[in-house]
Amino acid sequence: MMFNNCGNLGLPLAVLAFGPDALAPAVVVFAVTNLVHFSFGIWLLDRQARLLDAWRSPSVLAAFAGVAVSLSGLGVWPPLMTAVRMVGDIAVPLMLLALGVRMAESRIGAIGFGLKGALLRPLAGTAAAWMAAHAFGLPKREQGLLLIYGALPPAVLNYMFAERYRQEPDRVASMVLIGNAIAPLVLSAALAVALR
């Protein structure tokens, strides 16, 4: 429940709500979340996992490569950028397809757990975001951005990790599916509060 859909849903939602200037802080939140997901998140699922393995993850390596390219001021060769974009564009549908296959095989008993997790994820996330925004005295836009990120549904990547590490993938798939199904209602309320 602690890792939400801050990439595929969070980035475009941040730009929609706060304009293009919100993309930079949204990308920072996404990069930090991904780094924690691929290190601490994996350790939560497998206590034998080594921290060094996180640094071998393509997602983590890509984040550091992106920061390095940005800081260097170098441009990316356009054909390479097109290839990277195409691979990235297919990754999300493949994760959703894998989730759909799991849900087709899922036991109906996991739905109750999924509903609890799907509701608790945005409630706990929003509460934590509100406390952090006030504790750090963030400006209004960043408070709103953090609040919206707190309300995001569980990430599909959670299911992929649960499947890989054999940690109750049926339950995680239910939580991800239901969380994303109710996301329009939850995010509408979060947007109303963040944009007031």
N, C-alpha and C positions, 0 to 999 in steps of 0.2 A: 504493500500500500504506500510505502514511502516514496516510490518513484513514479512520477506522473508523465503524461504525454506532453512534455514541454517542447519537444522538437516539432513533430508533425502538426500538432494543433496549437501549441503555445506561440511559436514564432509568427505564423500568419495572423493569429488572434491579437498579438501585441501590436503588430503594424496596423491592423484594422482599427483597433481601439485608440491608439495613441499616435499613429502616423509613422512615417519612415524613420524618424529620429529614435523611436523606441526599439528599433531592430538591434542596435549595438548592445544595450543592456540585456535584451532578451537573449541574444546569442551568448553573452557571458554566463547567464543563469543556465542556459542549455549546456554549455561546455562544462561548467562545474558539476552540474547534475550528472552528466554522462561520465565524468571522471569518477565521481563517487559511486555511481551505479556499477561501473566496470571494475572497481576495486573493492570497496566495502560491501557493495551489494552481492558480489560473487562470494566474498568471504562469508556473508550471512548464510548463503546456500551451501557452501562447502568449506568447512573449517580447515580442510587440508590445502585449500587453494593458496598459492603463493602470490604475494603482492607483485612480484616481477611479471607474472602472467598478465596482469592488467596492462602493463606497458607494451605488451605485444599485441594487444587488441587493435584491429584496424580502426575502430572508432576513436580510440584514444590517440593513436598515431596520427590519424587524420586531423584531429583537433590541434595537436601540437604543430603539425605541418602547416595548417591554416594560420596559426598565430605567427609562425616563423616567416611565412610568405608575406603576411600583412606587415610585420615589423620591418622586413627587408625592403619593402617598397617595390619588389619585383612583380611583374605581371606573370600570369600563368598562360602558357602557350594555348591559344584558343582551341585547337583540336583536342588537347588533353582535358581542358575544362569541359568541353562537350561530352567527352567519354565519361568523366567523373560524374557529371550531372545525370547522364543516362543511367549509369549504374545506381546512383542514389535514388532516381525516380522509380526504379523497379524494386528496390529493397522494401519499401513500405507495402506495396501490394503483396509481395511474397510473404511478409510477416502476417498480413491480414488473412491471406489464404491459409497459412498454417494455423492461425487461430480458428478460422472457420472449420477446418478439418477436425481440430480438437473438440470444438463445440458440437459437431455432428456426432462425435463418439462419446461425448460427456454424459455422465449420469445425471439424471434430473435432481438428485439429492444435493448436488453442488450449487444449485441455484440459490438456496437460502443463504449459504455462506457468501456467494457472489453478491447478493443484494446488500448484505451487511457491509461487506468490504467496499462496495461501490458507493454506498452512502457515507461511510466513515472516512473514506479517502478525501473527498472535498471538504468535509466538515473539519477534520483534523488539520488539513493543509491550509484552509482559510484561517483557522484560529492561530496556527503557527505563523502564518504570513502577517496577520494583524499584529501579533505580539512583536515580531521582528521589525516590522515597519515602524512601530512606535518606539521600540527600544533603541533603534539606531537613528531616529529622527529623520527618516528619509523624506525627500521632497514629495509633493503630491503625486506627480506622474509615477515615480518609482513605487510609491505606496500602492497606487492602483495596479501597476504592473505586477507587483508581488502578490497582491490579493487575487488577481486573475490566475496567476500561476499556481497559487495555493488551491484554487478550485478546479484545476484540470483533472480529468479522469486518469485512472491507472494506465500506464504505458503498455503497449502491445509487447514491448521488449521484456516486460516482466514474465509474460507467458513463455517467451522463447528461452529465458533463463531457467524457469521452472521445469520446462521440458528437458532442457539439456542436463540439469543437475538432478532430475527426477525428484522434485520437491512439490508434490501435489499439483501437477499441471491442470487437472480437471477443475480444481477449486480456483486456481489463478485465472484460467480461461473464463470461467463464469464471472469473476470479479471484473475482468477487463471488458468483457462483452457488455455486461449490465452497466458498468461505469460509463462506457462510451455511449450507450443507448440513452442514458439519462443526462448526459453532458449538455445537450441543448438547454434543458431547464435550469440546471445548476449554473452553467456559464452565463445564461441570460441574467440571472439574479446577481452573479458576481460582477458582470459588466455594469448593471444598473447602479450598484454600490460604488464601483471603482470610478465611474464617469460622472458621479453627481457633483 
